[in-house]
Amino acid sequence: MIVYHDILKKLSDAGYSSYKIQHQKLIPGSTLNRIRQNEPINTTTIDTICRLCKCQPKDLLSWKPDERE
């Protein structure tokens, strides 16, 4: 399963609050909620986050086996 690593903190450190992100229509509010709940997001969103934070995808997420594996 994919696990996100403090994406909202990384965005905040880069100067992007949840309000600013939604107000500038950078990432939809529903997608921010998906990030908060560790639910899947698409690669376009990952690309946007990497651009805003000037980072690589590996800085945002990792993979770990599910408990059933």
LUMZA-389231 format. One line per 10 residues: number of its first residue (from 1); their letters; for each residue x, y, z of N, C-alpha, C, CB. Coordinates in steps of 0.05 Angstrom, whole numbers, plus 5000, padded with zeros to 4 digits. Atoms other than C-alpha are relative to their C-alpha. Glycine has a CB too. Layout:
// LUMZA-389231
NUM	a	X:Y:Z:X:Y:Z:X:Y:Z:X:Y:Z; ...
END
This chain:
// LUMZA-389231
1	mivyhdilkk	5017:4977:5000:5000:5000:5000:5018:5025:5000:4981:5000:5024; 4986:4974:5001:5023:5071:4986:4995:5016:5026:4992:5016:4975; 5002:4984:4976:5037:5114:5047:5012:5027:4994:5016:4986:5024; 4991:4973:5005:5043:5189:5043:5016:5010:5024:4976:5019:4995; 4983:4990:4979:5097:5226:5082:4997:5030:5003:5030:4994:4992; 5003:4972:4992:5073:5292:5111:4997:5019:4976:5022:5009:5017; 5003:4984:5024:5051:5320:5044:4990:5028:5007:4981:4986:4980; 5011:4973:4993:5010:5376:5075:5021:5017:5014:4975:4997:5017; 4979:4985:4986:5069:5396:5119:5021:5009:4979:5014:4982:5021; 4981:4991:5021:5115:5397:5058:4989:5023:4984:5006:4976:4981
11	lsdagyssyk	5013:4978:5014:5065:5441:5022:5001:5025:5017:4971:4993:4992; 5000:4977:4982:5060:5487:5082:5028:5011:5002:4990:4991:5028; 4972:4990:4999:5136:5491:5088:5008:5015:4975:5019:4977:5005; 4995:4987:5025:5137:5511:5015:4983:5026:4996:4995:4981:4977; 5016:4975:5001:5088:5568:5030:4972:4996:4989:5014:5019:4983; 5026:5006:5010:5023:5534:5009:4981:4989:5021:5001:4981:4976; 5021:5009:4981:4966:5531:5060:4978:4986:4985:4989:5024:5017; 5023:5013:5013:4904:5490:5046:4983:5021:4987:4984:4984:5021; 5016:4979:5012:4867:5555:5034:5012:5010:4974:4997:5023:5020; 4987:4990:5023:4918:5581:4985:4999:4980:4977:5030:5007:5006
21	iqhqklipgs	5001:5021:5020:4920:5514:4948:4972:4999:4986:5007:4973:5012; 5027:5001:5011:4844:5513:4940:4993:5026:4986:4980:4994:5022; 5007:4974:5012:4837:5588:4926:5013:5004:4973:5009:5022:5019; 4986:4998:5026:4889:5585:4870:4994:4976:4982:5030:5002:5005; 5009:5024:5016:4857:5520:4845:5024:4983:4991:4984:5009:4976; 4977:5017:5006:4923:5482:4849:4994:4971:5003:5024:5008:5017; 5009:5027:4994:4893:5420:4880:4972:5002:5012:5020:4985:5021; 5027:4998:4990:4819:5407:4892:4999:4992:5030:4982:4981:4984; 5004:5006:4972:4794:5405:4964:4995:4971:5005:4977:5016:5011; 5006:5028:4996:4769:5334:4955:5026:4984:4999:4981:4990:4978
31	tlnrirqnep	4974:5013:5002:4840:5313:4936:5016:5004:5026:5016:5009:4976; 4987:4994:4975:4868:5347:4998:4989:4982:5022:4997:5029:5008; 5012:5018:4981:4819:5306:5039:5009:4972:4996:4969:5001:4998; 4990:5027:5006:4842:5242:5004:5028:4997:5011:4999:4995:4969; 4973:5000:4989:4913:5260:5024:4999:4997:5030:5016:5025:4991; 5002:5002:4971:4893:5271:5096:4992:4972:5009:4979:5021:5009; 5010:5027:4993:4859:5203:5097:5017:4977:4989:4971:4997:4991; 4982:5019:5012:4917:5168:5062:4986:4982:4979:5012:4982:5022; 5014:5014:5022:4872:5149:5003:5015:5006:4974:4970:5009:4999; 4986:4997:5025:4897:5142:4932:4995:5028:4987:4993:4978:4980
41	intttidtic	5002:4976:5016:4911:5205:4891:5014:4994:4973:5014:5025:5014; 4990:5006:5027:4929:5209:4817:5028:5012:4996:4981:5011:4978; 4972:4991:5005:4998:5221:4787:5001:5030:4992:5012:4983:4978; 5001:4971:5006:4977:5290:4762:5002:5016:5025:4974:5007:4984; 4999:4987:4974:4967:5311:4834:5028:4998:5012:4979:4989:5019; 4973:5004:4990:5034:5281:4854:5019:5019:4985:5009:4971:4997; 4983:4982:5016:5066:5320:4796:4997:5029:5010:4992:4998:4970; 5006:4972:4990:5033:5385:4821:5014:5004:5026:4970:5005:5002; 4988:4997:4973:5057:5373:4892:5031:5002:4997:4992:4977:5018; 4971:5000:5004:5128:5358:4868:5009:5027:4989:5009:4977:4981
51	rlckcqpkdl	4994:4974:5012:5128:5422:4827:4999:5022:5021:4981:5007:4977; 5003:4980:4980:5103:5464:4885:5022:4998:5022:4972:4998:5013; 4980:5004:4978:5151:5434:4936:5028:4997:4990:4992:4975:5016; 4973:5004:5012:5209:5425:4887:5013:4975:5012:5018:5025:5005; 4991:5026:4989:5217:5352:4907:4995:4978:4981:4988:4995:5028; 5005:5024:5015:5215:5282:4880:4977:4984:5012:5026:4983:4998; 5022:5017:4989:5157:5232:4887:5009:4983:5024:4990:4982:4979; 4990:5016:4978:5201:5190:4933:5000:5015:5026:5028:4989:4994; 5001:4983:4976:5201:5249:4982:4971:5001:5011:5010:5028:4994; 5028:4998:4992:5125:5245:4985:4986:4974:5009:4984:5012:4978
61	lswkpdere	5014:5025:4995:5107:5172:4987:5019:4976:5000:4978:4996:4980; 4986:5026:5001:5131:5101:4997:4980:4978:4999:5020:4997:5025; 5017:5024:5002:5104:5031:4990:5007:4982:5023:5003:4986:4973; 4995:5021:4980:5096:4981:5046:4979:4978:4996:4998:5012:5029; 5019:5022:5004:5063:4912:5044:4975:5004:5017:5013:4973:5006; 5025:5001:4984:4991:4906:5066:5003:4978:5020:4975:4995:4982; 5000:5020:4979:4978:4865:5128:4993:4972:4989:4982:5007:5022; 5008:5026:5011:4947:4811:5084:5021:4988:4981:4974:5004:4985; 4979:5010:5018:5010:4803:5041:5021:4985:5016:5013:5022:4984
END
